[in-house]
Amino acid sequence: MSDWISVKDKLPKVDERVLCARTQTSMGGTKYITASVGCRWNDLDTKFSCSMDWVTVTHWMPLPKDPTE
């Protein structure tokens, strides 16, 4: 699998499904990173669509190829 790509350096193709990382903050103020599979870049809203939610992503990487039999 490839390395993480910063959204500051490059964005995926529109509607390409990718693995996304984003920083979140807990109610207690602790910052942590979550990853979501199958997010899609939407250049109209300048956000990623992840599980029916529009989120701000810091890094992304292509999904691996499908397994073969």
C-alpha positions, 0 to 999 in steps of 0.5 A: 500500500502507498503512503498517505498523501496530504490534501495540500499536495494532491487531491484524488479524482472526483468521485474516486473512492479512497482511504481518508484520515482526519483529525477529530477532538473528543468532548474532553479535548483530546485530539485523535485521528480517524480513518474512513474507507471509501470516501469520495472527493467532491470538488463542488463542496471542497469536502470529502463524502464519508459514510453519508457525512461531509468531512474535512480530511487531512490525508488520503491514499488510494484503496488497494486493488481488489483481491483476485481468486 
